[in-house]
Amino acid sequence: MILTSDSQPRRSSAVRLVPTVGQVVVVLRSDVRHLDAIGEVVWEGCDGTASLASIAEKIAVAYEAEMEEVLADVIAFAQDLLDSGFVHLTGEALPAAVNRHADVADADVERWKTAASDLLADYHGHRTAFLSGSLVEGLGNETSDLDVFVIVDDKVAAPDAPAPTVIRDVRMNADIRVDAEVWTLPALTTLAQAIEGTDLGDPQQVISFSQRGAALAHRLRVGIALDHAEELEALRSAFDFDKLAQIQAFRFLLFYGNAAEDTTGAIAAGDYGTAQFTSRTALGHAADALLHAHGITTMSDKWRARRLQRHGDQRLIAGYHSALIDSSADPTAVLAAARDRLWYATTLAHLARTLLDTKLDEEETCAG
């Protein structure tokens, strides 16, 4: 969408603000923008009510500059922010890349919303609800369940329902199985705090991070609002999804290291069966670490190949599939394949670690 002087962009709540000496830094996933004093005025002005013309006028008066030139610069800067996802227009849905994969059709989303409507009617006063899961991400098929997440305050507002942290509610609606999870708001708040408080340098904290919590955070990240969209955005803004991806990346690097050690021992012992299994495990963990290092937060290994197709280059995809295959059942050949597979897994793990270190250095620079 092309912005004009009358456009009223709003800052995305998914953006993190990092104050530094002399300037403000805004961060959206792995995209970092350094704002000077004028850029900060434009950013602060993008509140969904102020037009770009009014923002430009404020700058022109403050700096005694020509309004026409300032307005052109403000529109160009705001357009860049819009195209990059830092701002959106009031009433405009989030970009498809944030909410769902481009393969998902609007007609399918409307059909899913209809299927979930009966379930939502039983949870009066819920804070927000959203669709998520493999269908929303363009990975599922006609037999996949429709995943619905309902967020309530501190208890489930349904007749005779218990009030734990989460309950499951599975129903059939027409030809779609609706698999719902009802979570309490305090549970999400605790999860966001757990992500923020995890020390990436502590292997025990990384290993023990709740994978059920990680799955919920990912579902929240990619979810499509069924109602109360502003409430859903407010929940998202409390989560550091980049940090979650880093936790997962370090976690799988640790798993890769264990599997690689097992593979090395099995090869040395001539145990071709174990070497075959552990080398494939090491490869899977290394591939997952690389995906997470790129900022991906999903953790389902059944979609690993599809994720690589979307986010990896063709050589990486071909190398991954080639490394999985044994050319022969001969024990000597299996051991040789395990050795080659481990080498490729090590390559992926190195790429993941390099990418993580680069991102962490960038974040440290911004924070400093």
C-alpha positions as CSV (number, residue, x, y, z in Angstrom):
1,M,0.0,0.0,0.0
2,I,1.3,3.5,-0.9
3,L,1.2,6.1,1.8
4,T,0.1,9.6,1.3
5,S,0.1,12.8,3.4
6,D,-3.2,11.8,4.9
7,S,-2.1,8.3,6.0
8,Q,-2.2,7.5,9.7
9,P,0.3,4.7,10.4
10,R,0.4,3.0,13.8
11,R,3.5,1.5,15.4
12,S,3.4,-2.3,15.5
13,S,3.2,-3.7,19.0
14,A,5.6,-6.4,17.9
15,V,8.5,-3.9,17.7
16,R,10.9,-3.7,20.6
17,L,12.3,-0.3,21.6
18,V,16.0,-0.2,22.6
19,P,17.1,3.2,24.1
20,T,20.8,4.0,23.5
21,V,22.9,7.0,24.0
22,G,22.1,9.7,21.4
23,Q,19.5,7.7,19.5
24,V,16.7,5.2,19.6
25,V,16.9,1.7,18.1
26,V,13.7,-0.2,17.0
27,V,13.9,-3.9,16.5
28,L,11.4,-6.2,14.7
29,R,12.6,-9.8,14.7
30,S,16.1,-9.6,13.2
31,D,15.5,-6.2,11.5
32,V,17.2,-3.3,13.4
33,R,16.7,0.4,12.7
34,H,18.7,3.2,14.2
35,L,16.6,6.4,14.6
36,D,18.1,9.9,14.7
37,A,16.2,12.7,16.4
38,I,14.0,13.3,13.4
39,G,13.3,9.6,12.9
40,E,12.3,9.4,16.5
41,V,9.8,12.2,16.0
42,V,8.3,10.3,13.0
43,W,8.3,7.0,15.0
44,E,6.6,8.6,18.0
45,G,4.1,10.3,15.7
46,C,2.9,7.0,14.2
47,D,0.2,6.4,16.8
48,G,-2.7,5.6,14.4
49,T,-4.3,9.1,14.8
50,A,-1.8,11.5,13.4
51,S,-1.4,12.0,9.7
52,L,2.0,12.1,8.1
53,A,1.3,15.7,7.1
54,S,0.8,16.7,10.7
55,I,4.0,14.9,11.7
56,A,5.9,16.6,8.9
57,E,4.5,20.0,9.9
58,K,5.8,19.5,13.4
59,I,9.3,18.7,12.1
60,A,9.2,21.6,9.6
61,V,8.3,24.1,12.4
62,A,10.9,22.7,14.8
63,Y,13.8,22.7,12.3
64,E,12.6,25.8,10.3
65,A,12.6,23.6,7.1
66,E,10.5,23.7,3.9
67,M,7.3,21.8,4.5
68,E,7.2,20.2,1.0
69,E,10.7,18.7,1.4
70,V,10.1,17.5,4.9
71,L,6.8,15.9,4.0
72,A,8.4,14.0,1.1
73,D,11.1,12.7,3.5
74,V,8.6,11.7,6.1
75,I,6.4,9.8,3.7
76,A,9.4,8.0,2.3
77,F,10.6,7.0,5.7
78,A,7.1,5.9,6.9
79,Q,6.7,3.9,3.7
80,D,9.9,2.0,4.5
81,L,8.6,1.3,8.0
82,L,5.3,0.1,6.6
83,D,7.0,-2.1,4.0
84,S,9.2,-3.7,6.6
85,G,6.4,-4.3,9.1
86,F,7.4,-1.7,11.7
87,V,4.1,0.1,11.3
88,H,0.7,-0.7,9.9
89,L,-2.3,1.4,9.0
90,T,-5.2,1.6,11.5
91,G,-7.7,-1.1,10.9
92,E,-5.3,-3.0,8.6
93,A,-4.5,-6.7,9.3
94,L,-1.0,-7.7,10.1
95,P,1.1,-8.7,7.1
96,A,0.5,-12.3,5.9
97,A,4.1,-13.1,6.6
98,V,3.6,-12.5,10.3
99,N,0.1,-14.1,10.7
100,R,0.0,-16.9,8.3
101,H,1.8,-18.4,5.2
102,A,0.9,-17.0,1.8
103,D,-0.5,-20.4,0.7
104,V,-3.5,-20.0,3.1
105,A,-6.5,-18.6,1.3
106,D,-8.9,-16.0,2.9
107,A,-11.8,-18.4,2.1
108,D,-10.2,-21.1,4.2
109,V,-9.7,-18.7,7.1
110,E,-13.4,-17.7,7.0
111,R,-14.4,-21.4,6.9
112,W,-12.2,-22.1,9.9
113,K,-13.6,-19.1,11.8
114,T,-17.1,-20.4,11.3
115,A,-16.1,-23.9,12.5
116,A,-14.7,-22.3,15.7
117,S,-17.6,-20.0,16.4
118,D,-19.8,-22.6,18.3
119,L,-16.9,-23.4,20.7
120,L,-16.2,-19.7,21.4
121,A,-19.8,-19.2,22.4
122,D,-19.3,-21.4,25.4
123,Y,-16.4,-19.3,26.8
124,H,-18.1,-16.1,27.8
125,G,-15.9,-13.2,28.7
126,H,-12.7,-14.6,27.3
127,R,-9.9,-12.1,26.6
128,T,-9.1,-13.2,23.0
129,A,-9.1,-16.3,20.8
130,F,-7.1,-17.2,17.8
131,L,-6.5,-19.8,15.1
132,S,-3.1,-21.4,14.8
133,G,-1.3,-24.6,14.0
134,S,-0.3,-26.4,10.8
135,L,-3.3,-25.2,8.8
136,V,-2.7,-21.6,9.5
137,E,1.0,-22.0,8.6
138,G,0.2,-23.6,5.3
139,L,1.7,-26.9,6.3
140,G,-1.4,-29.0,7.0
141,N,-3.8,-30.8,4.7
142,E,-7.5,-31.7,4.5
143,T,-7.1,-34.2,7.4
144,S,-5.4,-31.8,9.8
145,D,-7.1,-30.6,12.9
146,L,-8.1,-26.9,13.3
147,D,-6.2,-25.6,16.4
148,V,-8.0,-22.9,18.4
149,F,-6.6,-21.1,21.4
150,V,-8.8,-19.3,23.9
151,I,-7.3,-17.0,26.5
152,V,-9.3,-16.3,29.7
153,D,-8.5,-14.3,32.8
154,D,-7.9,-16.8,35.6
155,K,-10.6,-19.4,35.2
156,V,-12.6,-21.0,32.4
157,A,-15.9,-19.3,32.0
158,A,-17.8,-22.5,30.9
159,P,-20.5,-24.5,32.9
160,D,-18.9,-26.9,35.4
161,A,-15.4,-26.4,33.8
162,P,-12.3,-26.8,36.0
163,A,-9.9,-23.9,36.4
164,P,-6.4,-25.2,35.8
165,T,-3.7,-23.4,33.7
166,V,-5.0,-25.0,30.5
167,I,-7.8,-27.4,29.5
168,R,-8.4,-29.2,26.2
169,D,-11.7,-29.0,24.4
170,V,-12.1,-31.2,21.3
171,R,-15.2,-31.0,19.1
172,M,-16.3,-31.9,15.6
173,N,-17.9,-29.2,13.5
174,A,-19.1,-30.2,10.0
175,D,-16.0,-31.9,8.4
176,I,-13.4,-30.2,10.7
177,R,-12.1,-31.5,14.0
178,V,-11.7,-28.4,16.3
179,D,-8.9,-29.0,18.8
180,A,-9.0,-26.2,21.4
181,E,-6.7,-25.2,24.2
182,V,-8.0,-22.8,26.9
183,W,-5.2,-21.0,28.6
184,T,-5.3,-18.5,31.5
185,L,-3.8,-15.0,31.1
186,P,-1.5,-15.5,34.2
187,A,0.0,-18.6,32.5
188,L,0.9,-16.6,29.4
189,T,2.4,-13.8,31.5
190,T,4.5,-16.4,33.3
191,L,5.6,-17.8,30.0
192,A,6.7,-14.5,28.7
193,Q,8.7,-13.8,31.8
194,A,10.3,-17.3,31.6
195,I,11.5,-16.5,28.0
196,E,12.9,-13.1,29.1
197,G,14.6,-14.6,32.2
198,T,16.3,-17.6,30.5
199,D,20.1,-17.3,30.6
200,L,21.3,-18.5,27.1
201,G,24.7,-19.2,28.6
202,D,23.3,-21.7,31.1
203,P,22.9,-25.1,29.4
204,Q,20.6,-26.4,32.2
205,Q,18.2,-23.5,31.8
206,V,18.2,-23.9,28.0
207,I,17.7,-27.7,28.2
208,S,14.9,-27.5,30.8
209,F,12.9,-24.7,29.1
210,S,9.3,-25.9,28.8
211,Q,8.6,-27.2,25.3
212,R,4.9,-27.0,25.9
213,G,5.4,-23.3,26.7
214,A,7.6,-22.9,23.6
215,A,4.9,-24.4,21.5
216,L,2.2,-22.1,22.9
217,A,4.4,-19.1,22.3
218,H,4.9,-20.1,18.7
219,R,1.1,-20.6,18.3
220,L,0.6,-17.1,19.7
221,R,3.1,-15.6,17.3
222,V,1.5,-17.0,14.1
223,G,-2.1,-17.0,15.3
224,I,-5.0,-15.4,13.4
225,A,-7.4,-13.5,15.7
226,L,-10.9,-14.8,16.0
227,D,-12.0,-11.8,18.0
228,H,-10.5,-9.0,20.2
229,A,-7.5,-8.6,17.8
230,E,-6.1,-5.7,19.8
231,E,-5.9,-7.9,22.9
232,L,-4.1,-10.5,20.9
233,E,-1.6,-7.9,19.7
234,A,-1.1,-6.7,23.3
235,L,-0.3,-10.3,24.3
236,R,2.2,-10.7,21.5
237,S,4.0,-7.5,22.4
238,A,4.9,-9.0,25.8
239,F,6.8,-11.9,24.2
240,D,10.4,-11.7,22.9
241,F,10.1,-14.2,20.1
242,D,13.7,-13.6,18.9
243,K,14.8,-14.7,22.4
244,L,12.6,-17.8,22.2
245,A,14.2,-18.8,18.8
246,Q,17.6,-18.4,20.4
247,I,16.7,-20.6,23.3
248,Q,15.5,-23.3,21.0
249,A,18.6,-22.9,18.8
250,F,21.0,-23.4,21.7
251,R,18.9,-26.2,23.0
252,F,19.2,-28.2,19.7
253,L,22.9,-27.4,19.5
254,L,23.3,-29.1,22.8
255,F,21.3,-32.1,21.6
256,Y,23.4,-32.1,18.4
257,G,26.6,-32.2,20.5
258,N,25.3,-35.2,22.5
259,A,24.2,-37.1,19.4
260,A,27.5,-36.3,17.6
261,E,29.5,-37.7,20.5
262,D,27.4,-40.9,20.4
263,T,27.9,-41.2,16.6
264,T,31.7,-40.7,16.9
265,G,31.8,-43.5,19.5
266,A,29.6,-45.8,17.5
267,I,31.8,-45.3,14.3
268,A,35.0,-46.0,16.3
269,A,33.4,-49.2,17.6
270,G,32.2,-50.3,14.2
271,D,28.6,-50.3,15.5
272,Y,27.0,-49.4,12.2
273,G,23.3,-49.6,13.4
274,T,23.9,-47.2,16.2
275,A,26.0,-44.9,14.0
276,Q,23.2,-44.8,11.5
277,F,20.6,-43.8,14.1
278,T,22.6,-41.3,16.1
279,S,24.1,-39.6,13.0
280,R,20.5,-39.1,11.7
281,T,19.6,-37.7,15.1
282,A,22.5,-35.4,15.0
283,L,21.6,-34.2,11.5
284,G,18.0,-33.5,12.6
285,H,19.1,-31.5,15.7
286,A,21.6,-29.5,13.7
287,A,19.0,-28.6,11.0
288,D,16.6,-27.6,13.7
289,A,19.2,-25.4,15.4
290,L,19.9,-23.7,12.1
291,L,16.2,-23.0,11.5
292,H,15.8,-21.6,15.0
293,A,18.9,-19.5,14.5
294,H,17.2,-17.9,11.6
295,G,14.4,-16.8,13.9
296,I,11.9,-19.7,13.4
297,T,10.1,-20.7,16.6
298,T,8.2,-23.8,15.5
299,M,9.7,-27.1,16.8
300,S,7.7,-29.9,15.1
301,D,10.3,-32.2,13.5
302,K,7.7,-33.6,11.1
303,W,7.7,-30.3,9.3
304,R,11.5,-30.0,9.2
305,A,11.9,-30.7,5.5
306,R,9.1,-28.2,4.6
307,R,10.7,-25.5,6.8
308,L,14.0,-26.0,5.1
309,Q,12.3,-25.7,1.7
310,R,10.9,-22.3,2.8
311,H,13.8,-20.9,4.6
312,G,16.9,-22.6,3.4
313,D,18.8,-22.3,0.1
314,Q,18.6,-25.1,-2.5
315,R,22.0,-26.4,-1.8
316,L,21.2,-26.8,1.9
317,I,18.0,-28.6,1.1
318,A,19.7,-31.0,-1.3
319,G,22.5,-31.6,1.1
320,Y,20.1,-32.4,4.0
321,H,18.1,-34.9,1.9
322,S,21.2,-36.5,0.4
323,A,22.8,-36.9,3.9
324,L,19.8,-38.9,5.1
325,I,20.2,-41.6,2.5
326,D,22.3,-44.7,2.8
327,S,23.5,-45.9,-0.6
328,S,23.9,-49.5,0.6
329,A,22.9,-51.8,3.5
330,D,26.5,-53.1,3.7
331,P,27.9,-52.3,7.2
332,T,31.0,-50.7,5.8
333,A,28.9,-48.4,3.6
334,V,26.5,-47.6,6.4
335,L,29.4,-46.6,8.6
336,A,30.8,-44.4,5.8
337,A,27.4,-42.8,5.3
338,A,27.2,-42.1,9.0
339,R,30.6,-40.4,9.0
340,D,29.6,-38.2,6.0
341,R,26.2,-37.5,7.6
342,L,27.9,-36.4,10.8
343,W,30.2,-34.1,8.8
344,Y,27.3,-32.4,7.2
345,A,25.5,-32.1,10.6
346,T,28.6,-30.5,12.0
347,T,28.5,-28.0,9.1
348,L,24.9,-27.1,9.8
349,A,25.6,-26.7,13.5
350,H,28.6,-24.4,12.8
351,L,26.4,-22.3,10.6
352,A,23.8,-22.1,13.3
353,R,26.3,-21.1,16.0
354,T,27.9,-18.5,13.8
355,L,24.5,-16.9,13.0
356,L,23.6,-16.9,16.7
357,D,26.8,-15.3,17.7
358,T,26.4,-12.6,15.1
359,K,22.9,-11.8,16.2
360,L,23.8,-11.7,19.9
361,D,26.8,-9.4,19.1
362,E,24.4,-7.1,17.2
363,E,22.0,-7.0,20.1
364,E,24.8,-6.3,22.6
365,T,26.0,-3.5,20.4
366,C,22.4,-2.0,20.3
367,A,22.0,-2.4,24.0
368,G,25.4,-0.8,24.7
